[in-house]
Each structure stands twice: as C-alpha cells, then as structure tokens.
Amino acid sequence: MRIDLFLHRIRLAKSRSLAQAIIRQGTTRIDGKRVEKPSDTVTVGSVIALPLHGKVRVIRILALPDRRGPASEARAAYAEIDETSAAT
C-alpha cells in the first residue's frame, strides 16, 4: 500500500494531500530508509517514523486498512512505538 494512502486511512493525516506534504518534507522513514516519494510502499510489519504535531511518531504497521473507517478501526491498524518500550 502507498504510504500516503496508509497515513490517510489510519487518520494520521486529514487528507492524502496533507500526507503527501508530510512525506515531501523528506523526514519520513520506512524501516530506517528515507521515503523518497508518496507512492513508496509499506507492508505489515514495517516501521514508520514521521514528524507530526511537533514530535516524532514511530509506529509499526499491524494491518493494511481497506478504507478510512472510524478511529477505533484505524487505531487497530498500527501500534505506537515509544522510547520507553524501545529501550527495553
């Protein structure tokens, strides 16, 4: 799945255009590699790091959603990785 579509469907970006703008900043990473374009693909198990709302969010993909559904459905598609869980 395209990373811009994924970010939109899991409700981290209000629109695909905003997701594409975040990616074009050049600071988003998939599995440690810089994302070059919004069409770069993500798969289940990928780790995405991106700047969002003044902090860096790191998430692991648990599922690829078929649609942009309710927040509870979107939240089930990824797990937040924080610094405390990464250090243990």
KOLTIDREN-63778 format. One record per atom (N, C-alpha, C): residue number from 1; x, y, z; chain; atom name. Coordinates in nm, 3 decimals. Layout:
BEGIN
PT resi       x       y       z chain name
PT  NUM       X       Y       Z     A   CA
...
This chain:
BEGIN
PT resi       x       y       z chain name
PT    1   0.085  -0.117   0.000     A    N
PT    1   0.000   0.000   0.000     A   CA
PT    1   0.089   0.124   0.000     A    C
PT    2   0.046   0.227  -0.069     A    N
PT    2   0.119   0.355  -0.071     A   CA
PT    2   0.121   0.416   0.069     A    C
PT    3   0.233   0.477   0.105     A    N
PT    3   0.243   0.535   0.239     A   CA
PT    3   0.147   0.652   0.258     A    C
PT    4   0.123   0.733   0.155     A    N
PT    4   0.030   0.846   0.171     A   CA
PT    4  -0.112   0.796   0.195     A    C
PT    5  -0.151   0.692   0.127     A    N
PT    5  -0.283   0.633   0.146     A   CA
PT    5  -0.295   0.571   0.285     A    C
PT    6  -0.191   0.504   0.329     A    N
PT    6  -0.192   0.443   0.462     A   CA
PT    6  -0.208   0.550   0.570     A    C
PT    7  -0.130   0.657   0.563     A    N
PT    7  -0.138   0.763   0.665     A   CA
PT    7  -0.277   0.828   0.666     A    C
PT    8  -0.337   0.840   0.552     A    N
PT    8  -0.473   0.895   0.545     A   CA
PT    8  -0.574   0.798   0.606     A    C
PT    9  -0.564   0.671   0.572     A    N
PT    9  -0.661   0.573   0.621     A   CA
PT    9  -0.651   0.548   0.771     A    C
PT   10  -0.533   0.563   0.830     A    N
PT   10  -0.522   0.543   0.975     A   CA
PT   10  -0.541   0.675   1.051     A    C
PT   11  -0.582   0.777   0.980     A    N
PT   11  -0.620   0.905   1.039     A   CA
PT   11  -0.505   0.983   1.102     A    C
PT   12  -0.383   0.964   1.053     A    N
PT   12  -0.272   1.049   1.096     A   CA
PT   12  -0.264   1.173   1.010     A    C
PT   13  -0.332   1.172   0.895     A    N
PT   13  -0.340   1.289   0.807     A   CA
PT   13  -0.486   1.304   0.764     A    C
PT   14  -0.534   1.429   0.766     A    N
PT   14  -0.675   1.453   0.731     A   CA
PT   14  -0.706   1.424   0.585     A    C
PT   15  -0.606   1.439   0.499     A    N
PT   15  -0.627   1.412   0.356     A   CA
PT   15  -0.500   1.351   0.299     A    C
PT   16  -0.511   1.293   0.180     A    N
PT   16  -0.392   1.237   0.115     A   CA
PT   16  -0.297   1.349   0.075     A    C
PT   17  -0.352   1.466   0.042     A    N
PT   17  -0.267   1.581   0.007     A   CA
PT   17  -0.178   1.621   0.125     A    C
PT   18  -0.235   1.622   0.245     A    N
PT   18  -0.156   1.654   0.364     A   CA
PT   18  -0.053   1.544   0.393     A    C
PT   19  -0.091   1.420   0.371     A    N
PT   19   0.003   1.309   0.390     A   CA
PT   19   0.119   1.322   0.291     A    C
PT   20   0.088   1.359   0.168     A    N
PT   20   0.193   1.378   0.068     A   CA
PT   20   0.285   1.493   0.105     A    C
PT   21   0.229   1.600   0.162     A    N
PT   21   0.311   1.714   0.204     A   CA
PT   21   0.405   1.675   0.317     A    C
PT   22   0.358   1.593   0.410     A    N
PT   22   0.444   1.545   0.520     A   CA
PT   22   0.559   1.464   0.462     A    C
PT   23   0.530   1.379   0.367     A    N
PT   23   0.631   1.292   0.308     A   CA
PT   23   0.732   1.373   0.226     A    C
PT   24   0.685   1.474   0.155     A    N
PT   24   0.774   1.556   0.071     A   CA
PT   24   0.873   1.639   0.154     A    C
PT   25   0.849   1.654   0.285     A    N
PT   25   0.944   1.724   0.371     A   CA
PT   25   1.078   1.651   0.376     A    C
PT   26   1.075   1.521   0.350     A    N
PT   26   1.198   1.443   0.346     A   CA
PT   26   1.244   1.388   0.479     A    C
PT   27   1.158   1.394   0.581     A    N
PT   27   1.198   1.346   0.713     A   CA
PT   27   1.129   1.216   0.753     A    C
PT   28   1.040   1.165   0.670     A    N
PT   28   0.969   1.040   0.699     A   CA
PT   28   1.058   0.922   0.661     A    C
PT   29   1.052   0.816   0.743     A    N
PT   29   1.133   0.697   0.717     A   CA
PT   29   1.049   0.571   0.729     A    C
PT   30   1.077   0.476   0.643     A    N
PT   30   1.017   0.343   0.649     A   CA
PT   30   1.130   0.246   0.675     A    C
PT   31   1.124   0.176   0.785     A    N
PT   31   1.228   0.080   0.824     A   CA
PT   31   1.367   0.141   0.818     A    C
PT   32   1.379   0.267   0.859     A    N
PT   32   1.507   0.335   0.866     A   CA
PT   32   1.552   0.401   0.736     A    C
PT   33   1.481   0.378   0.627     A    N
PT   33   1.519   0.437   0.498     A   CA
PT   33   1.432   0.558   0.468     A    C
PT   34   1.493   0.666   0.424     A    N
PT   34   1.419   0.788   0.393     A   CA
PT   34   1.319   0.764   0.281     A    C
PT   35   1.198   0.814   0.300     A    N
PT   35   1.094   0.800   0.198     A   CA
PT   35   1.118   0.905   0.092     A    C
PT   36   1.129   0.861  -0.032     A    N
PT   36   1.158   0.950  -0.143     A   CA
PT   36   1.032   1.011  -0.204     A    C
PT   37   0.923   0.933  -0.206     A    N
PT   37   0.802   0.981  -0.272     A   CA
PT   37   0.678   0.922  -0.203     A    C
PT   38   0.564   0.989  -0.216     A    N
PT   38   0.441   0.943  -0.152     A   CA
PT   38   0.394   0.805  -0.199     A    C
PT   39   0.443   0.760  -0.312     A    N
PT   39   0.400   0.629  -0.362     A   CA
PT   39   0.486   0.514  -0.310     A    C
PT   40   0.585   0.543  -0.225     A    N
PT   40   0.663   0.435  -0.165     A   CA
PT   40   0.569   0.343  -0.087     A    C
PT   41   0.599   0.214  -0.088     A    N
PT   41   0.505   0.118  -0.030     A   CA
PT   41   0.541   0.080   0.113     A    C
PT   42   0.437   0.045   0.187     A    N
PT   42   0.452  -0.008   0.322     A   CA
PT   42   0.383  -0.144   0.327     A    C
PT   43   0.428  -0.228   0.416     A    N
PT   43   0.368  -0.360   0.434     A   CA
PT   43   0.347  -0.385   0.582     A    C
PT   44   0.274  -0.490   0.613     A    N
PT   44   0.253  -0.528   0.752     A   CA
PT   44   0.390  -0.558   0.814     A    C
PT   45   0.417  -0.500   0.929     A    N
PT   45   0.545  -0.518   0.996     A   CA
PT   45   0.641  -0.403   0.975     A    C
PT   46   0.614  -0.316   0.878     A    N
PT   46   0.701  -0.200   0.854     A   CA
PT   46   0.694  -0.105   0.973     A    C
PT   47   0.804  -0.034   0.996     A    N
PT   47   0.809   0.068   1.100     A   CA
PT   47   0.824   0.202   1.031     A    C
PT   48   0.733   0.294   1.063     A    N
PT   48   0.734   0.428   1.004     A   CA
PT   48   0.767   0.529   1.112     A    C
PT   49   0.861   0.619   1.081     A    N
PT   49   0.894   0.731   1.170     A   CA
PT   49   0.864   0.859   1.094     A    C
PT   50   0.784   0.948   1.155     A    N
PT   50   0.749   1.072   1.087     A   CA
PT   50   0.725   1.183   1.188     A    C
PT   51   0.757   1.307   1.148     A    N
PT   51   0.730   1.420   1.236     A   CA
PT   51   0.582   1.457   1.225     A    C
PT   52   0.517   1.472   1.340     A    N
PT   52   0.374   1.503   1.338     A   CA
PT   52   0.338   1.580   1.465     A    C
PT   53   0.282   1.698   1.448     A    N
PT   53   0.238   1.781   1.559     A   CA
PT   53   0.350   1.811   1.659     A    C
PT   54   0.467   1.845   1.608     A    N
PT   54   0.577   1.887   1.692     A   CA
PT   54   0.657   1.777   1.758     A    C
PT   55   0.629   1.652   1.727     A    N
PT   55   0.710   1.543   1.781     A   CA
PT   55   0.725   1.433   1.677     A    C
PT   56   0.819   1.345   1.699     A    N
PT   56   0.841   1.234   1.606     A   CA
PT   56   0.757   1.116   1.653     A    C
PT   57   0.674   1.064   1.564     A    N
PT   57   0.594   0.946   1.596     A   CA
PT   57   0.653   0.826   1.525     A    C
PT   58   0.664   0.717   1.597     A    N
PT   58   0.716   0.593   1.542     A   CA
PT   58   0.606   0.488   1.558     A    C
PT   59   0.564   0.430   1.446     A    N
PT   59   0.456   0.332   1.450     A   CA
PT   59   0.496   0.205   1.375     A    C
PT   60   0.439   0.092   1.418     A    N
PT   60   0.457  -0.036   1.349     A   CA
PT   60   0.322  -0.072   1.287     A    C
PT   61   0.325  -0.112   1.161     A    N
PT   61   0.202  -0.146   1.090     A   CA
PT   61   0.158  -0.287   1.128     A    C
PT   62   0.034  -0.298   1.176     A    N
PT   62  -0.022  -0.428   1.214     A   CA
PT   62  -0.115  -0.482   1.107     A    C
PT   63  -0.178  -0.393   1.030     A    N
PT   63  -0.271  -0.433   0.924     A   CA
PT   63  -0.281  -0.320   0.823     A    C
PT   64  -0.320  -0.354   0.701     A    N
PT   64  -0.341  -0.254   0.597     A   CA
PT   64  -0.492  -0.234   0.582     A    C
PT   65  -0.543  -0.118   0.625     A    N
PT   65  -0.688  -0.096   0.622     A   CA
PT   65  -0.742  -0.084   0.479     A    C
PT   66  -0.864  -0.135   0.459     A    N
PT   66  -0.930  -0.130   0.329     A   CA
PT   66  -0.997   0.004   0.304     A    C
PT   67  -1.022   0.079   0.412     A    N
PT   67  -1.093   0.205   0.399     A   CA
PT   67  -1.054   0.299   0.512     A    C
PT   68  -1.097   0.423   0.502     A    N
PT   68  -1.078   0.519   0.611     A   CA
PT   68  -1.204   0.509   0.697     A    C
PT   69  -1.197   0.424   0.796     A    N
PT   69  -1.313   0.398   0.881     A   CA
PT   69  -1.308   0.478   1.009     A    C
PT   70  -1.382   0.435   1.108     A    N
PT   70  -1.383   0.504   1.237     A   CA
PT   70  -1.247   0.497   1.305     A    C
PT   71  -1.227   0.587   1.400     A    N
PT   71  -1.097   0.596   1.468     A   CA
PT   71  -1.056   0.465   1.534     A    C
PT   72  -1.150   0.394   1.593     A    N
PT   72  -1.116   0.267   1.659     A   CA
PT   72  -1.064   0.165   1.558     A    C
PT   73  -1.122   0.162   1.441     A    N
PT   73  -1.077   0.072   1.335     A   CA
PT   73  -0.939   0.114   1.285     A    C
PT   74  -0.918   0.244   1.270     A    N
PT   74  -0.789   0.295   1.224     A   CA
PT   74  -0.680   0.265   1.327     A    C
PT   75  -0.711   0.281   1.454     A    N
PT   75  -0.612   0.260   1.562     A   CA
PT   75  -0.567   0.114   1.567     A    C
PT   76  -0.652   0.022   1.526     A    N
PT   76  -0.618  -0.120   1.528     A   CA
PT   76  -0.518  -0.157   1.419     A    C
PT   77  -0.495  -0.068   1.323     A    N
PT   77  -0.406  -0.098   1.210     A   CA
PT   77  -0.259  -0.072   1.242     A    C
PT   78  -0.231  -0.005   1.355     A    N
PT   78  -0.092   0.024   1.388     A   CA
PT   78  -0.071   0.025   1.539     A    C
PT   79   0.055   0.013   1.578     A    N
PT   79   0.092   0.021   1.720     A   CA
PT   79   0.196   0.131   1.734     A    C
PT   80   0.176   0.215   1.831     A    N
PT   80   0.269   0.323   1.860     A   CA
PT   80   0.391   0.264   1.931     A    C
PT   81   0.509   0.301   1.884     A    N
PT   81   0.632   0.257   1.950     A   CA
PT   81   0.689   0.380   2.018     A    C
PT   82   0.701   0.375   2.149     A    N
PT   82   0.758   0.490   2.220     A   CA
PT   82   0.898   0.457   2.267     A    C
PT   83   0.968   0.558   2.312     A    N
PT   83   1.108   0.540   2.352     A   CA
PT   83   1.123   0.446   2.469     A    C
PT   84   1.027   0.442   2.561     A    N
PT   84   1.040   0.355   2.676     A   CA
PT   84   1.029   0.208   2.638     A    C
PT   85   0.939   0.175   2.542     A    N
PT   85   0.929   0.036   2.501     A   CA
PT   85   1.045  -0.005   2.410     A    C
PT   86   1.103   0.090   2.337     A    N
PT   86   1.215   0.058   2.250     A   CA
PT   86   1.342   0.033   2.331     A    C
PT   87   1.352   0.095   2.448     A    N
PT   87   1.473   0.082   2.529     A   CA
PT   87   1.477  -0.051   2.605     A    C
PT   88   1.364  -0.119   2.621     A    N
PT   88   1.363  -0.244   2.697     A   CA
PT   88   1.376  -0.364   2.610     A    C
